[in-house]
Amino acid sequence: RIKGWMGRADQTAKVRGLFVHPSQVAEVLKRFPEVSKARLVISGEMANDRMTLKVETTVAPDHLSARLTDAIRDVTKLRGEVELCQPGSLPNDGKVIDDTRRFE
């Protein structure tokens, strides 16, 4: 047992009773070549989990957010939001899923 370690060692997260894996985020991204980088941010308190897929894109095609939202639901079976970001705005630290929830 690692002293001081709490939680998962990988990036898999449990959201509303279902596991979300980095491979699922990659599956969504494969469907959209106009998206260069993405990060799934999970936030919320006490069973009110929110998923927001932040995506970097140089072009802002019509209905991209809606199509991404549909793809998230299709792949993960969960509702999620989409936030379009400028290229270079997401950190380049290798994280695909960022769980910002507090379990205190």
N, C-alpha and C positions, 0 to 999 in steps of 0.2 A: 504494500500500500504506500502510495506516495504522500508524504506529509504535506499538508497545505493545498492539496489538489482537490478540487470539487467540480463535478460535472463530467462531461464527455471529453475524450481526448481527440475525437475527430470533429468534423464540421456538421455532422448529422444533427438535426434538431427535431423535436417533437412539437408539432403545432396542431392544436385542436384535436389531439388524439391520434394524429397521423404523423409518421416520420417523413421528413423532407431531406433528401440527399443532394449533395453537390452534383451528382450525375443527372438529376432531374433538372437542375438549373441549366446544365450544359445541353440537355435535350431541348429545352425551350430556345436557347440561343442558336442551336443548329437550324432552327426554322426561320431565323431572321438574319441574313447576311449583312444587313445595314447596321446591326448592333455590334460594336467592337469589344465592349467589356460590360460586365454586369455584376451586381452584388445583391443578394437577397438579404434584406434587413428584417429581422423579426423583433417586434417590440410589443409592449402591452403589459397589463397587470392582471393578476388573478383570473385566469381563464378567458381573458379578453385579448387573445393574441391577434396581432396584425402583421401581415406580410407585405413588404414593399419591395418590389424589384426595381432597383436603380440601374438604369442602363445608359451607357455612353453611346451617342450616335451623332454623326456629322450631319446627316440629313434628317429632316423632320417630316416624313411622309404622312399624308392624311391617314388617320385612323390607326397609326402604329400602336398607340397606347391601348386601344380597344382590342387589337389583334393580339398584342402581348398578354393582356389580361385574360383573353380566351385561352391562349396557349398555356398559361400558368394553371388555369382551372382544369384544362384537359390533362396535363401531365401530373399535377400534384393532387388533384381532386379537392383542392382548397381554393377559396377566394383570395385574391391578392390585388394589390394596387401597383401601378407602374408610375415611376418618376423618371422623366427624360432628363439627362444630364449632359453637360458639355464634355467633349473629349479631354481627358487628363484630370477630371475632377474626382474620380474614384481612386482611392489609394492602390498602389501596386504591391500589395503585401501577400498576395496568393490566397487570400480569403475569398470564398465564394458565398458562404452563409455567415452572416454576422448577427448573432443572437444577443440583443441588448436588454433582454428582460432581466428583472431582479426577482430572485426567489427568496425573499427574506420574510 
